[in-house]
Amino acid sequence: MTRFAGHAAMVLAALLMLGAPSPAPAVGPWVSALEMDPGYRDAERLIAAGEWRQALAILERLQVQYVDAPEVLNYLGFVHRKLKNYPVSKQFYDAALAVKSDYLPALEYQGEWYLETGDVASALANLRKLESLCGRCHEWQDLAGALERAGQAVAR
């Protein structure tokens, strides 16, 4: 390799590294670029405050940009469930789980949907699936608590 060719290769490598995107910091298994979106953070804040309709408006806008984001699909299911729009809610939970079948929050909320709509057997199946995926993680604990409040025995 000539001196010029070696220098050109180093310059090319440096230019490629400058143009390479820097990796996003990994904070947890479900963290995504979506969580950096101010609209998403606003929707989460509104959901925490029980402002379902305001959160729904933001989530519907986010879905246009993040079509297959299980986080958005799951929250759309959650908000519709809170608004008692059960058929629509189920569609969003199913869509979130079609994108990511092991998305823990959707499994928990779908389990709560099953419980609220009288399908205890499916709620218990979601609880078992959660336990197989994450042990007795907080999603499992939340769904187990909902089942217990509904009078269902859950082995703790």
Sequence and secondary structure as in RCSB ss.txt:
>XXXX:A:sequence
MTRFAGHAAMVLAALLMLGAPSPAPAVGPWVSALEMDPGYRDAERLIAAGEWRQALAILERLQVQYVDAPEVLNY
LGFVHRKLKNYPVSKQFYDAALAVKSDYLPALEYQGEWYLETGDVASALANLRKLESLCGRCHEWQDLAGALERA
GQAVAR
>XXXX:A:secstr
  HHHHHHHHHHHHHHHHHS       STT  GGGG HHHHHHHHHHHTT HHHHHHHHHHHHHHSTT HHHHHH
HHHHHHHTT HHHHHHHHHHHHHH TT HHHHHHHHHHHHHTT HHHHHHHHHHHHHHHSS HHHHHHHHHHHHT
T     
